Amino acid sequence: RTRSRIANRIKPMISSCKRKGFDAVEFDNLDTYYRFPEYISKRDTVQYMKMITRLAHRSGLAVAQKNAAEILQFADEMEADFAIAESCNKYNECDAFKSVYGRRVLVVEYEENHFKDGCASNLPTILRDRDLVTPNSQDYVYKSC
């Protein structure tokens, strides 16, 4: 029952992404079970991700697992197409993502030294500013390799 209510809220967002021409979506906060174990379990998270991945796939969108290296062992069950791994060089998680998704890992780093590590790893890597400001801001940072 709760999952169907969540699905009803997410469907319009997925549809909006499709209408706007996006190729893929990512769903953040997959580690909520870790922060709020009294409300959601790891198993709930895996089932949730599977449900919303299927919704997105039905709309013709690819889906990324965003972060949450702790649930990589459930990647097949969650049916994500690739991963977005923020700060995985900083936290030594890139190899774990690579072992599951191969080169289908997009690394996002927020510190220059970790960005360089990502570039050396041969995974597509982006350096961004922490606040994700727009290009017209003096704090904007974007590099890729």
Beta strands, then each sheet from edge to edge (+ up, - down):
strand 1: 24-27
strand 2: 62-66
strand 3: 82-86
strand 4: 105-109
strand 5: 125-128
strand 6: 142-144
sheet 1: 1+ 2+ 3+ 4+ 5+ 6-
end
